[in-house]
Amino acid sequence: MGNMRGICIAAALSITLVMPGLFMVQGVRAETVSWTIGLYVNGDNDLESNWDDDSLPMLENIPANADLNIVAAVDRYDEDGCDLVEITYGSSEVVASYAEKNFGDGATLQWFITQMDTLYPSDNLAVVIWNHGG
């Protein structure tokens, strides 16, 4: 599954090269955009530093565009609870915090998909499940 995470990030970056200016997130949106990329980040294990050191900086380098949301639900090992993080060119911002959730539970994944659909309406939703692959 680690390769799949890299493939998904590489695909998003490849789209950026073909369609410059495609990506941007600015606050929770009320209007519908073309795409939302939702990352379900299970970092409540030894992968936490991989999110902070590798994946998040790569996502922050995607050029901005008003027709795409990039949002991650991040569960960390060193913190109770989880955060909803908006990612935009050059930065990321925690926009909501929630009680601790079990990211290995299908009900939590359903909660995440519902949050993406409700808070970030879009014509298309891509969900990246970021974890050890189990």
N, CA, C and O atoms as a Tinker XYZ file with bonds, in Angstrom:
   536  protein
     1  N      0.820000   -1.192000    0.000000    73     2
     2  CA     0.000000    0.000000    0.000000    64     1     3
     3  C      0.863000    1.255000    0.000000    63     2     4     5
     4  O      0.420000    2.310000   -0.454000    81     3
     5  N      2.105000    1.151000    0.510000    73     3     6
     6  CA     2.991000    2.305000    0.495000    64     5     7
     7  C      3.234000    2.802000   -0.919000    63     6     8     9
     8  O      3.290000    4.008000   -1.157000    81     7
     9  N      3.381000    1.865000   -1.867000    73     7    10
    10  CA     3.565000    2.264000   -3.259000    64     9    11
    11  C      2.331000    2.958000   -3.799000    63    10    12    13
    12  O      2.445000    3.887000   -4.599000    81    11
    13  N      1.135000    2.517000   -3.370000    73    11    14
    14  CA    -0.112000    3.131000   -3.836000    64    13    15
    15  C     -0.175000    4.593000   -3.401000    63    14    16    17
    16  O     -0.602000    5.451000   -4.174000    81    15
    17  N      0.248000    4.884000   -2.168000    73    15    18
    18  CA     0.260000    6.265000   -1.682000    64    17    19
    19  C      1.146000    7.107000   -2.575000    63    18    20    21
    20  O      0.770000    8.209000   -2.975000    81    19
    21  N      2.326000    6.585000   -2.889000    73    19    22
    22  CA     3.248000    7.314000   -3.758000    64    21    23
    23  C      2.688000    7.502000   -5.149000    63    22    24    25
    24  O      2.876000    8.552000   -5.765000    81    23
    25  N      1.994000    6.482000   -5.652000    73    23    26
    26  CA     1.397000    6.566000   -6.983000    64    25    27
    27  C      0.323000    7.641000   -7.009000    63    26    28    29
    28  O      0.246000    8.418000   -7.961000    81    27
    29  N     -0.511000    7.693000   -5.966000    73    27    30
    30  CA    -1.580000    8.704000   -5.923000    64    29    31
    31  C     -1.005000   10.112000   -5.869000    63    30    32    33
    32  O     -1.492000   11.011000   -6.555000    81    31
    33  N      0.026000   10.304000   -5.057000    73    31    34
    34  CA     0.646000   11.631000   -4.974000    64    33    35
    35  C      1.313000   11.963000   -6.305000    63    34    36    37
    36  O      1.218000   13.092000   -6.786000    81    35
    37  N      1.985000   10.982000   -6.897000    73    35    38
    38  CA     2.626000   11.218000   -8.194000    64    37    39
    39  C      1.598000   11.557000   -9.263000    63    38    40    41
    40  O      1.848000   12.406000  -10.119000    81    39
    41  N      0.428000   10.890000   -9.219000    73    39    42
    42  CA    -0.624000   11.181000  -10.193000    64    41    43
    43  C     -1.107000   12.616000  -10.040000    63    42    44    45
    44  O     -1.292000   13.322000  -11.031000    81    43
    45  N     -1.312000   13.046000   -8.799000    73    43    46
    46  CA    -1.759000   14.419000   -8.572000    64    45    47
    47  C     -0.711000   15.413000   -9.073000    63    46    48    49
    48  O     -1.053000   16.436000   -9.668000    81    47
    49  N      0.554000   15.111000   -8.832000    73    47    50
    50  CA     1.615000   15.996000   -9.302000    64    49    51
    51  C      1.709000   15.981000  -10.824000    63    50    52    53
    52  O      1.984000   17.014000  -11.434000    81    51
    53  N      1.486000   14.831000  -11.442000    73    51    54
    54  CA     1.508000   14.741000  -12.903000    64    53    55
    55  C      0.395000   15.570000  -13.518000    63    54    56    57
    56  O      0.599000   16.247000  -14.525000    81    55
    57  N     -0.791000   15.514000  -12.905000    73    55    58
    58  CA    -1.911000   16.330000  -13.395000    64    57    59
    59  C     -1.526000   17.797000  -13.332000    63    58    60    61
    60  O     -1.867000   18.579000  -14.219000    81    59
    61  N     -0.814000   18.162000  -12.276000    73    59    62
    62  CA    -0.391000   19.547000  -12.109000    64    61    63
    63  C      0.498000   19.990000  -13.269000    63    62    64    65
    64  O      0.392000   21.124000  -13.736000    81    63
    65  N      1.371000   19.100000  -13.735000    73    63    66
    66  CA     2.260000   19.461000  -14.842000    64    65    67
    67  C      1.491000   19.623000  -16.141000    63    66    68    69
    68  O      1.847000   20.450000  -16.980000    81    67
    69  N      0.436000   18.833000  -16.309000    73    67    70
    70  CA    -0.369000   18.898000  -17.528000    64    69    71
    71  C     -1.327000   20.080000  -17.481000    63    70    72    73
    72  O     -1.589000   20.716000  -18.502000    81    71
    73  N     -1.848000   20.372000  -16.301000    73    71    74
    74  CA    -2.853000   21.434000  -16.151000    64    73    75
    75  C     -2.405000   22.399000  -15.055000    63    74    76    77
    76  O     -2.947000   22.343000  -13.951000    81    75
    77  N     -1.453000   23.268000  -15.309000    73    75    78
    78  CA    -0.961000   24.193000  -14.287000    64    77    79
    79  C     -2.092000   25.028000  -13.700000    63    78    80    81
    80  O     -3.044000   25.391000  -14.391000    81    79
    81  N     -1.966000   25.322000  -12.423000    73    79    82
    82  CA    -2.952000   26.155000  -11.755000    64    81    83
    83  C     -4.227000   25.418000  -11.406000    63    82    84    85
    84  O     -5.259000   26.060000  -11.209000    81    83
    85  N     -4.202000   24.098000  -11.321000    73    83    86
    86  CA    -5.412000   23.332000  -11.077000    64    85    87
    87  C     -5.807000   23.280000   -9.604000    63    86    88    89
    88  O     -6.974000   23.025000   -9.308000    81    87
    89  N     -4.895000   23.507000   -8.677000    73    87    90
    90  CA    -5.146000   23.200000   -7.274000    64    89    91
    91  C     -5.210000   24.437000   -6.377000    63    90    92    93
    92  O     -4.415000   25.367000   -6.508000    81    91
    93  N     -6.200000   24.418000   -5.444000    73    91    94
    94  CA    -6.287000   25.454000   -4.424000    64    93    95
    95  C     -7.343000   25.099000   -3.400000    63    94    96    97
    96  O     -8.404000   24.581000   -3.751000    81    95
    97  N     -7.064000   25.370000   -2.144000    73    95    98
    98  CA    -8.047000   25.206000   -1.083000    64    97    99
    99  C     -8.009000   26.474000   -0.247000    63    98   100   101
   100  O     -6.938000   26.878000    0.208000    81    99
   101  N     -9.134000   27.098000   -0.038000    73    99   102
   102  CA    -9.226000   28.295000    0.795000    64   101   103
   103  C    -10.475000   28.198000    1.656000    63   102   104   105
   104  O    -11.538000   28.660000    1.242000    81   103
   105  N    -10.376000   27.616000    2.829000    73   103   106
   106  CA   -11.511000   27.520000    3.741000    64   105   107
   107  C    -12.524000   26.486000    3.294000    63   106   108   109
   108  O    -12.507000   26.031000    2.151000    81   107
   109  N    -13.398000   26.125000    4.202000    73   107   110
   110  CA   -14.458000   25.181000    3.887000    64   109   111
   111  C    -15.383000   25.831000    2.870000    63   110   112   113
   112  O    -15.859000   26.947000    3.079000    81   111
   113  N    -15.632000   25.143000    1.786000    73   111   114
   114  CA   -16.367000   25.721000    0.672000    64   113   115
   115  C    -17.855000   25.395000    0.755000    63   114   116   117
   116  O    -18.241000   24.289000    1.136000    81   115
   117  N    -18.667000   26.352000    0.401000    73   115   118
   118  CA   -20.100000   26.126000    0.294000    64   117   119
   119  C    -20.471000   25.800000   -1.145000    63   118   120   121
   120  O    -21.444000   25.084000   -1.386000    81   119
   121  N    -19.715000   26.312000   -2.094000    73   119   122
   122  CA   -20.024000   26.062000   -3.503000    64   121   123
   123  C    -19.349000   24.773000   -3.974000    63   122   124   125
   124  O    -18.349000   24.334000   -3.407000    81   123
   125  N    -19.906000   24.193000   -5.000000    73   123   126
   126  CA   -19.370000   22.960000   -5.561000    64   125   127
   127  C    -18.212000   23.273000   -6.495000    63   126   128   129
   128  O    -18.291000   24.180000   -7.324000    81   127
   129  N    -17.136000   22.509000   -6.350000    73   127   130
   130  CA   -15.980000   22.627000   -7.232000    64   129   131
   131  C    -15.879000   21.333000   -8.044000    63   130   132   133
   132  O    -16.651000   20.401000   -7.820000    81   131
   133  N    -14.947000   21.272000   -8.970000    73   131   134
   134  CA   -14.807000   20.070000   -9.797000    64   133   135
   135  C    -14.290000   18.866000   -9.010000    63   134   136   137
   136  O    -14.825000   17.764000   -9.134000    81   135
   137  N    -13.250000   19.078000   -8.198000    73   135   138
   138  CA   -12.611000   17.960000   -7.517000    64   137   139
   139  C    -12.335000   18.255000   -6.049000    63   138   140   141
   140  O    -12.022000   19.383000   -5.668000    81   139
   141  N    -12.460000   17.215000   -5.243000    73   139   142
   142  CA   -11.935000   17.201000   -3.879000    64   141   143
   143  C    -11.049000   15.973000   -3.762000    63   142   144   145
   144  O    -11.465000   14.861000   -4.088000    81   143
   145  N     -9.824000   16.181000   -3.295000    73   143   146
   146  CA    -8.948000   15.076000   -2.947000    64   145   147
   147  C     -8.950000   15.007000   -1.424000    63   146   148   149
   148  O     -8.504000   15.934000   -0.748000    81   147
   149  N     -9.455000   13.904000   -0.899000    73   147   150
   150  CA    -9.524000   13.694000    0.538000    64   149   151
   151  C     -8.516000   12.642000    0.956000    63   150   152   153
   152  O     -8.556000   11.511000    0.471000    81   151
   153  N     -7.618000   13.004000    1.849000    73   151   154
   154  CA    -6.611000   12.068000    2.342000    64   153   155
   155  C     -7.006000   11.600000    3.738000    63   154   156   157
   156  O     -7.203000   12.413000    4.641000    81   155
   157  N     -7.116000   10.314000    3.904000    73   155   158
   158  CA    -7.498000    9.665000    5.154000    64   157   159
   159  C     -6.196000    9.171000    5.779000    63   158   160   161
   160  O     -5.749000    8.058000    5.505000    81   159
   161  N     -5.591000   10.013000    6.624000    73   159   162
   162  CA    -4.213000    9.813000    7.072000    64   161   163
   163  C     -4.183000    9.100000    8.424000    63   162   164   165
   164  O     -4.398000    9.710000    9.472000    81   163
   165  N     -3.911000    7.792000    8.373000    73   163   166
   166  CA    -3.779000    7.006000    9.591000    64   165   167
   167  C     -2.325000    7.051000   10.035000    63   166   168   169
   168  O     -1.538000    6.149000    9.747000    81   167
   169  N     -1.990000    8.124000   10.743000    73   167   170
   170  CA    -0.634000    8.303000   11.250000    64   169   171
   171  C     -0.554000    8.037000   12.742000    63   170   172   173
   172  O      0.368000    8.505000   13.411000    81   171
   173  N     -1.521000    7.282000   13.270000    73   171   174
   174  CA    -1.548000    6.949000   14.698000    64   173   175
   175  C     -0.667000    5.720000   14.928000    63   174   176   177
   176  O     -1.079000    4.740000   15.548000    81   175
   177  N      0.572000    5.809000   14.403000    73   175   178
   178  CA     1.524000    4.704000   14.442000    64   177   179
   179  C      2.895000    5.274000   14.072000    63   178   180   181
   180  O      3.102000    6.485000   14.147000    81   179
   181  N      3.816000    4.425000   13.680000    73   179   182
   182  CA     5.157000    4.901000   13.359000    64   181   183
   183  C      5.257000    5.638000   12.023000    63   182   184   185
   184  O      6.355000    6.014000   11.614000    81   183
   185  N      4.137000    5.851000   11.341000    73   183   186
   186  CA     4.147000    6.590000   10.070000    64   185   187
   187  C      3.954000    8.099000   10.250000    63   186   188   189
   188  O      4.063000    8.861000    9.290000    81   187
   189  N      3.670000    8.519000   11.469000    73   187   190
   190  CA     3.367000    9.930000   11.694000    64   189   191
   191  C      4.421000   10.860000   11.089000    63   190   192   193
   192  O      4.063000   11.849000   10.450000    81   191
   193  N      5.682000   10.572000   11.270000    73   191   194
   194  CA     6.720000   11.464000   10.742000    64   193   195
   195  C      6.753000   11.448000    9.209000    63   194   196   197
   196  O      7.149000   12.439000    8.595000    81   195
   197  N      6.345000   10.342000    8.586000    73   195   198
   198  CA     6.296000   10.305000    7.119000    64   197   199
   199  C      5.282000   11.305000    6.578000    63   198   200   201
   200  O      5.497000   11.893000    5.518000    81   199
   201  N      4.181000   11.504000    7.295000    73   199   202
   202  CA     3.192000   12.501000    6.892000    64   201   203
   203  C      3.824000   13.888000    6.960000    63   202   204   205
   204  O      3.802000   14.643000    5.987000    81   203
   205  N      4.387000   14.212000    8.124000    73   203   206
   206  CA     4.935000   15.558000    8.339000    64   205   207
   207  C      6.157000   15.846000    7.470000    63   206   208   209
   208  O      6.306000   16.956000    6.959000    81   207
   209  N      7.024000   14.862000    7.301000    73   207   210
   210  CA     8.300000   15.088000    6.625000    64   209   211
   211  C      8.250000   14.878000    5.108000    63   210   212   213
   212  O      9.040000   15.473000    4.375000    81   211
   213  N      7.325000   14.037000    4.638000    73   211   214
   214  CA     7.326000   13.674000    3.220000    64   213   215
   215  C      6.042000   14.079000    2.496000    63   214   216   217
   216  O      6.072000   14.916000    1.594000    81   215
   217  N      4.934000   13.494000    2.888000    73   215   218
   218  CA     3.682000   13.674000    2.136000    64   217   219
   219  C      3.148000   15.098000    2.191000    63   218   220   221
   220  O      2.829000   15.682000    1.155000    81   219
   221  N      3.047000   15.662000    3.392000    73   219   222
   222  CA     2.489000   17.019000    3.509000    64   221   223
   223  C      3.303000   18.047000    2.727000    63   222   224   225
   224  O      2.707000   18.837000    1.994000    81   223
   225  N      4.632000   18.080000    2.841000    73   223   226
   226  CA     5.385000   19.059000    2.036000    64   225   227
   227  C      5.179000   18.892000    0.530000    63   226   228   229
   228  O      5.127000   19.884000   -0.197000    81   227
   229  N      5.062000   17.647000    0.052000    73   227   230
   230  CA     4.818000   17.445000   -1.381000    64   229   231
   231  C      3.459000   18.009000   -1.783000    63   230   232   233
   232  O      3.332000   18.645000   -2.829000    81   231
   233  N      2.448000   17.776000   -0.953000    73   231   234
   234  CA     1.110000   18.285000   -1.257000    64   233   235
   235  C      1.067000   19.804000   -1.217000    63   234   236   237
   236  O      0.352000   20.424000   -2.004000    81   235
   237  N      1.821000   20.407000   -0.315000    73   235   238
   238  CA     1.867000   21.873000   -0.224000    64   237   239
   239  C      2.545000   22.503000   -1.436000    63   238   240   241
   240  O      2.429000   23.711000   -1.641000    81   239
   241  N      3.240000   21.722000   -2.231000    73   239   242
   242  CA     3.909000   22.238000   -3.433000    64   241   243
   243  C      3.047000   22.177000   -4.674000    63   242   244   245
   244  O      3.483000   22.594000   -5.748000    81   243
   245  N      1.822000   21.663000   -4.552000    73   243   246
   246  CA     0.925000   21.616000   -5.705000    64   245   247
   247  C      0.402000   23.030000   -5.952000    63   246   248   249
   248  O     -0.118000   23.656000   -5.029000    81   247
   249  N      0.528000   23.545000   -7.173000    73   247   250
   250  CA     0.059000   24.901000   -7.475000    64   249   251
   251  C     -1.427000   25.101000   -7.167000    63   250   252   253
   252  O     -2.222000   24.165000   -7.247000    81   251
   253  N     -1.777000   26.315000   -6.822000    73   251   254
   254  CA    -3.137000   26.657000   -6.400000    64   253   255
   255  C     -4.110000   26.778000   -7.573000    63   254   256   257
   256  O     -3.731000   27.150000   -8.683000    81   255
   257  N     -5.388000   26.449000   -7.290000    73   255   258
   258  CA    -6.486000   26.621000   -8.233000    64   257   259
   259  C     -7.782000   26.601000   -7.441000    63   258   260   261
   260  O     -7.923000   25.808000   -6.510000    81   259
   261  N     -8.716000   27.449000   -7.789000    73   259   262
   262  CA    -9.967000   27.582000   -7.050000    64   261   263
   263  C    -10.954000   26.444000   -7.301000    63   262   264   265
   264  O    -12.013000   26.412000   -6.675000    81   263
   265  N    -10.642000   25.516000   -8.192000    73   263   266
   266  CA   -11.600000   24.463000   -8.539000    64   265   267
   267  C    -11.242000   23.101000   -7.951000    63   266   268   269
   268  O    -11.728000   22.075000   -8.427000    81   267
   269  N    -10.387000   23.082000   -6.912000    73   267   270
   270  CA   -10.018000   21.831000   -6.264000    64   269   271
   271  C     -9.800000   22.046000   -4.782000    63   270   272   273
   272  O     -9.181000   23.027000   -4.369000    81   271
   273  N    -10.313000   21.120000   -3.980000    73   271   274
   274  CA   -10.049000   21.069000   -2.543000    64   273   275
   275  C     -9.061000   19.949000   -2.276000    63   274   276   277
   276  O     -9.200000   18.854000   -2.821000    81   275
   277  N     -8.068000   20.210000   -1.445000    73   275   278
   278  CA    -7.197000   19.156000   -0.934000    64   277   279
   279  C     -7.335000   19.203000    0.582000    63   278   280   281
   280  O     -6.981000   20.191000    1.224000    81   279
   281  N     -7.857000   18.117000    1.138000    73   279   282
   282  CA    -8.190000   18.087000    2.556000    64   281   283
   283  C     -7.750000   16.744000    3.131000    63   282   284   285
   284  O     -7.887000   15.711000    2.477000    81   283
   285  N     -7.220000   16.760000    4.360000    73   283   286
   286  CA    -6.796000   15.524000    5.009000    64   285   287
   287  C     -7.396000   15.437000    6.408000    63   286   288   289
   288  O     -7.410000   16.416000    7.153000    81   287
   289  N     -7.889000   14.255000    6.750000    73   287   290
   290  CA    -8.216000   13.930000    8.136000    64   289   291
   291  C     -6.991000   13.205000    8.660000    63   290   292   293
   292  O     -6.621000   12.150000    8.144000    81   291
   293  N     -6.354000   13.771000    9.692000    73   291   294
   294  CA    -5.071000   13.271000   10.164000    64   293   295
   295  C     -5.201000   12.788000   11.603000    63   294   296   297
   296  O     -5.548000   13.551000   12.505000    81   295
   297  N     -4.912000   11.494000   11.799000    73   295   298
   298  CA    -4.880000   10.892000   13.132000    64   297   299
   299  C     -3.419000   10.656000   13.467000    63   298   300   301
   300  O     -2.723000    9.925000   12.763000    81   299
   301  N     -2.954000   11.282000   14.552000    73   299   302
   302  CA    -1.539000   11.222000   14.919000    64   301   303
   303  C     -1.310000   10.325000   16.131000    63   302   304   305
   304  O     -2.199000   10.125000   16.959000    81   303
   305  N     -0.100000    9.794000   16.210000    73   303   306
   306  CA     0.294000    8.938000   17.326000    64   305   307
   307  C      0.506000    9.746000   18.603000    63   306   308   309
   308  O      0.123000    9.310000   19.688000    81   307
   309  N      1.113000   10.919000   18.472000    73   307   310
   310  CA     1.489000   11.683000   19.657000    64   309   311
   311  C      0.401000   12.644000   20.147000    63   310   312   313
   312  O      0.658000   13.459000   21.033000    81   311
   313  N     -0.797000   12.563000   19.590000    73   311   314
   314  CA    -1.898000   13.433000   20.021000    64   313   315
   315  C     -3.187000   12.636000   20.107000    63   314   316   317
   316  O     -3.418000   11.721000   19.316000    81   315
   317  N     -4.032000   12.992000   21.085000    73   315   318
   318  CA    -5.377000   12.427000   21.133000    64   317   319
   319  C     -6.237000   13.200000   20.156000    63   318   320   321
   320  O     -6.052000   14.403000   19.973000    81   319
   321  N     -7.165000   12.520000   19.536000    73   319   322
   322  CA    -8.053000   13.164000   18.586000    64   321   323
   323  C     -7.468000   13.147000   17.191000    63   322   324   325
   324  O     -6.416000   12.557000   16.944000    81   323
   325  N     -8.171000   13.806000   16.282000    73   323   326
   326  CA    -7.701000   13.922000   14.903000    64   325   327
   327  C     -8.075000   15.301000   14.383000    63   326   328   329
   328  O     -8.958000   15.967000   14.923000    81   327
   329  N     -7.399000   15.712000   13.339000    73   327   330
   330  CA    -7.595000   17.043000   12.776000    64   329   331
   331  C     -8.024000   16.960000   11.322000    63   330   332   333
   332  O     -7.655000   16.037000   10.596000    81   331
   333  N     -8.809000   17.941000   10.916000    73   331   334
   334  CA    -9.142000   18.134000    9.515000    64   333   335
   335  C     -8.248000   19.265000    9.023000    63   334   336   337
   336  O     -8.289000   20.377000    9.551000    81   335
   337  N     -7.444000   18.973000    8.010000    73   335   338
   338  CA    -6.416000   19.903000    7.545000    64   337   339
   339  C     -6.673000   20.263000    6.089000    63   338   340   341
   340  O     -6.802000   19.382000    5.238000    81   339
   341  N     -6.747000   21.548000    5.808000    73   339   342
   342  CA    -6.830000   22.027000    4.430000    64   341   343
   343  C     -5.415000   22.299000    3.946000    63   342   344   345
   344  O     -4.599000   22.888000    4.655000    81   343
   345  N     -5.144000   21.865000    2.737000    73   343   346
   346  CA    -3.815000   22.016000    2.161000    64   345   347
   347  C     -3.935000   22.914000    0.932000    63   346   348   349
   348  O     -4.753000   22.679000    0.043000    81   347
   349  N     -3.111000   23.928000    0.911000    73   347   350
   350  CA    -3.093000   24.850000   -0.207000    64   349   351
   351  C     -1.635000   25.118000   -0.570000    63   350   352   353
   352  O     -0.727000   24.770000    0.185000    81   351
   353  N     -1.422000   25.722000   -1.697000    73   351   354
   354  CA    -0.064000   25.965000   -2.160000    64   353   355
   355  C      0.751000   26.691000   -1.091000    63   354   356   357
   356  O      0.439000   27.825000   -0.726000    81   355
   357  N      1.786000   26.038000   -0.599000    73   355   358
   358  CA     2.694000   26.650000    0.350000    64   357   359
   359  C      2.333000   26.505000    1.811000    63   358   360   361
   360  O      3.130000   26.877000    2.672000    81   359
   361  N      1.148000   25.973000    2.127000    73   359   362
   362  CA     0.793000   25.875000    3.538000    64   361   363
   363  C     -0.314000   24.854000    3.773000    63   362   364   365
   364  O     -0.909000   24.311000    2.842000    81   363
   365  N     -0.562000   24.621000    5.050000    73   363   366
   366  CA    -1.678000   23.788000    5.474000    64   365   367
   367  C     -2.231000   24.386000    6.759000    63   366   368   369
   368  O     -1.513000   25.048000    7.509000    81   367
   369  N     -3.516000   24.146000    7.006000    73   367   370
   370  CA    -4.167000   24.739000    8.174000    64   369   371
   371  C     -5.166000   23.751000    8.762000    63   370   372   373
   372  O     -5.978000   23.170000    8.041000    81   371
   373  N     -5.097000   23.565000   10.084000    73   371   374
   374  CA    -6.092000   22.756000   10.781000    64   373   375
   375  C     -7.357000   23.596000   10.861000    63   374   376   377
   376  O     -7.347000   24.690000   11.424000    81   375
   377  N     -8.456000   23.080000   10.293000    73   375   378
   378  CA    -9.717000   23.823000   10.282000    64   377   379
   379  C    -10.745000   23.235000   11.247000    63   378   380   381
   380  O    -11.753000   23.878000   11.540000    81   379
   381  N    -10.500000   22.013000   11.748000    73   379   382
   382  CA   -11.391000   21.398000   12.732000    64   381   383
   383  C    -10.626000   20.306000   13.457000    63   382   384   385
   384  O     -9.729000   19.677000   12.897000    81   383
   385  N    -10.997000   20.091000   14.721000    73   383   386
   386  CA   -10.421000   19.007000   15.515000    64   385   387
   387  C    -11.560000   18.169000   16.064000    63   386   388   389
   388  O    -12.620000   18.692000   16.407000    81   387
   389  N    -11.334000   16.862000   16.147000    73   387   390
   390  CA   -12.357000   15.919000   16.577000    64   389   391
   391  C    -11.791000   15.018000   17.671000    63   390   392   393
   392  O    -10.576000   14.936000   17.856000    81   391
   393  N    -12.682000   14.345000   18.390000    73   391   394
   394  CA   -12.280000   13.360000   19.384000    64   393   395
   395  C    -11.544000   12.213000   18.694000    63   394   396   397
   396  O    -11.672000   12.024000   17.484000    81   395
   397  N    -10.782000   11.460000   19.463000    73   395   398
   398  CA   -10.042000   10.317000   18.927000    64   397   399
   399  C    -10.978000    9.390000   18.163000    63   398   400   401
   400  O    -12.082000    9.089000   18.616000    81   399
   401  N    -10.520000    8.941000   16.995000    73   399   402
   402  CA   -11.280000    8.021000   16.156000    64   401   403
   403  C    -10.387000    6.852000   15.772000    63   402   404   405
   404  O     -9.166000    6.992000   15.704000    81   403
   405  N    -10.991000    5.710000   15.524000    73   403   406
   406  CA   -10.274000    4.519000   15.090000    64   405   407
   407  C    -10.226000    4.523000   13.564000    63   406   408   409
   408  O    -11.211000    4.167000   12.916000    81   407
   409  N     -9.102000    4.918000   12.985000    73   407   410
   410  CA    -8.979000    4.998000   11.533000    64   409   411
   411  C     -8.908000    3.628000   10.870000    63   410   412   413
   412  O     -8.887000    3.538000    9.642000    81   411
   413  N     -8.871000    2.561000   11.663000    73   411   414
   414  CA    -8.934000    1.218000   11.121000    64   413   415
   415  C    -10.355000    0.684000   11.028000    63   414   416   417
   416  O    -10.568000   -0.444000   10.583000    81   415
   417  N    -11.324000    1.485000   11.444000    73   415   418
   418  CA   -12.735000    1.090000   11.459000    64   417   419
   419  C    -13.439000    1.657000   10.225000    63   418   420   421
   420  O    -13.296000    2.840000    9.915000    81   419
   421  N    -14.189000    0.823000    9.531000    73   419   422
   422  CA   -14.915000    1.262000    8.341000    64   421   423
   423  C    -15.898000    2.380000    8.626000    63   422   424   425
   424  O    -16.159000    3.211000    7.756000    81   423
   425  N    -16.451000    2.414000    9.840000    73   423   426
   426  CA   -17.377000    3.488000   10.205000    64   425   427
   427  C    -16.664000    4.840000   10.221000    63   426   428   429
   428  O    -17.266000    5.862000    9.890000    81   427
   429  N    -15.398000    4.851000   10.600000    73   427   430
   430  CA   -14.625000    6.103000   10.594000    64   429   431
   431  C    -14.353000    6.536000    9.158000    63   430   432   433
   432  O    -14.407000    7.726000    8.849000    81   431
   433  N    -14.066000    5.591000    8.289000    73   431   434
   434  CA   -13.887000    5.931000    6.869000    64   433   435
   435  C    -15.183000    6.504000    6.300000    63   434   436   437
   436  O    -15.147000    7.477000    5.548000    81   435
   437  N    -16.312000    5.921000    6.644000    73   435   438
   438  CA   -17.605000    6.448000    6.180000    64   437   439
   439  C    -17.821000    7.865000    6.708000    63   438   440   441
   440  O    -18.297000    8.735000    5.978000    81   439
   441  N    -17.473000    8.098000    7.977000    73   439   442
   442  CA   -17.568000    9.444000    8.561000    64   441   443
   443  C    -16.738000   10.429000    7.725000    63   442   444   445
   444  O    -17.199000   11.523000    7.403000    81   443
   445  N    -15.510000   10.024000    7.381000    73   443   446
   446  CA   -14.627000   10.887000    6.602000    64   445   447
   447  C    -15.229000   11.217000    5.241000    63   446   448   449
   448  O    -15.235000   12.378000    4.831000    81   447
   449  N    -15.730000   10.216000    4.547000    73   447   450
   450  CA   -16.325000   10.442000    3.226000    64   449   451
   451  C    -17.531000   11.368000    3.340000    63   450   452   453
   452  O    -17.726000   12.237000    2.490000    81   451
   453  N    -18.336000   11.191000    4.376000    73   451   454
   454  CA   -19.488000   12.078000    4.604000    64   453   455
   455  C    -19.022000   13.509000    4.861000    63   454   456   457
   456  O    -19.616000   14.456000    4.348000    81   455
   457  N    -17.958000   13.671000    5.656000    73   455   458
   458  CA   -17.409000   15.008000    5.913000    64   457   459
   459  C    -16.944000   15.664000    4.618000    63   458   460   461
   460  O    -17.204000   16.845000    4.387000    81   459
   461  N    -16.261000   14.905000    3.782000    73   459   462
   462  CA   -15.785000   15.460000    2.507000    64   461   463
   463  C    -16.968000   15.897000    1.645000    63   462   464   465
   464  O    -16.936000   16.973000    1.047000    81   463
   465  N    -17.999000   15.076000    1.580000    73   463   466
   466  CA   -19.175000   15.383000    0.769000    64   465   467
   467  C    -19.935000   16.591000    1.306000    63   466   468   469
   468  O    -20.438000   17.409000    0.536000    81   467
   469  N    -20.016000   16.698000    2.626000    73   467   470
   470  CA   -20.776000   17.785000    3.257000    64   469   471
   471  C    -20.010000   19.107000    3.270000    63   470   472   473
   472  O    -20.548000   20.149000    2.896000    81   471
   473  N    -18.752000   19.054000    3.702000    73   471   474
   474  CA   -17.975000   20.280000    3.884000    64   473   475
   475  C    -17.280000   20.769000    2.618000    63   474   476   477
   476  O    -16.991000   21.959000    2.488000    81   475
   477  N    -17.011000   19.859000    1.688000    73   475   478
   478  CA   -16.272000   20.197000    0.475000    64   477   479
   479  C    -16.997000   19.628000   -0.741000    63   478   480   481
   480  O    -16.487000   18.705000   -1.377000    81   479
   481  N    -18.169000   20.152000   -1.075000    73   479   482
   482  CA   -18.938000   19.601000   -2.203000    64   481   483
   483  C    -18.160000   19.732000   -3.511000    63   482   484   485
   484  O    -17.562000   20.765000   -3.812000    81   483
   485  N    -18.197000   18.639000   -4.272000    73   483   486
   486  CA   -17.494000   18.633000   -5.552000    64   485   487
   487  C    -18.170000   17.645000   -6.489000    63   486   488   489
   488  O    -18.906000   16.756000   -6.060000    81   487
   489  N    -17.904000   17.819000   -7.770000    73   487   490
   490  CA   -18.422000   16.889000   -8.772000    64   489   491
   491  C    -17.723000   15.539000   -8.675000    63   490   492   493
   492  O    -18.312000   14.509000   -9.004000    81   491
   493  N    -16.472000   15.540000   -8.227000    73   491   494
   494  CA   -15.662000   14.320000   -8.136000    64   493   495
   495  C    -14.929000   14.292000   -6.799000    63   494   496   497
   496  O    -14.447000   15.318000   -6.319000    81   495
   497  N    -14.855000   13.108000   -6.211000    73   495   498
   498  CA   -14.131000   12.926000   -4.951000    64   497   499
   499  C    -13.137000   11.790000   -5.110000    63   498   500   501
   500  O    -13.516000   10.672000   -5.461000    81   499
   501  N    -11.870000   12.072000   -4.856000    73   499   502
   502  CA   -10.833000   11.038000   -4.823000    64   501   503
   503  C    -10.421000   10.884000   -3.366000    63   502   504   505
   504  O    -10.053000   11.862000   -2.715000    81   503
   505  N    -10.483000    9.657000   -2.853000    73   503   506
   506  CA   -10.099000    9.384000   -1.468000    64   505   507
   507  C     -8.817000    8.560000   -1.483000    63   506   508   509
   508  O     -8.744000    7.506000   -2.115000    81   507
   509  N     -7.802000    9.066000   -0.768000    73   507   510
   510  CA    -6.531000    8.374000   -0.637000    64   509   511
   511  C     -6.454000    7.862000    0.790000    63   510   512   513
   512  O     -6.478000    8.644000    1.740000    81   511
   513  N     -6.361000    6.539000    0.939000    73   511   514
   514  CA    -6.229000    5.948000    2.266000    64   513   515
   515  C     -4.737000    5.782000    2.523000    63   514   516   517
   516  O     -4.061000    4.970000    1.891000    81   515
   517  N     -4.250000    6.571000    3.462000    73   515   518
   518  CA    -2.825000    6.696000    3.735000    64   517   519
   519  C     -2.528000    5.954000    5.041000    63   518   520   521
   520  O     -2.902000    6.418000    6.118000    81   519
   521  N     -1.852000    4.796000    4.946000    73   519   522
   522  CA    -1.505000    4.022000    6.148000    64   521   523
   523  C     -0.495000    2.950000    5.788000    63   522   524   525
   524  O      0.167000    3.036000    4.753000    81   523
   525  N     -0.373000    1.942000    6.637000    73   523   526
   526  CA     0.538000    0.827000    6.387000    64   525   527
   527  C      0.001000   -0.118000    5.313000    63   526   528   529
   528  O      0.748000   -0.953000    4.803000    81   527
   529  N     -1.260000   -0.002000    4.967000    73   527   530
   530  CA    -1.847000   -0.857000    3.952000    64   529   531
   531  C     -2.670000   -1.991000    4.515000    63   530   532   533
   532  O     -3.213000   -2.790000    3.752000    81   531
   533  N     -2.780000   -2.086000    5.843000    73   531   534
   534  CA    -3.552000   -3.168000    6.467000    64   533   535
   535  C     -4.968000   -2.745000    6.686000    63   534   536
   536  O     -5.772000   -3.522000    7.201000    81   535
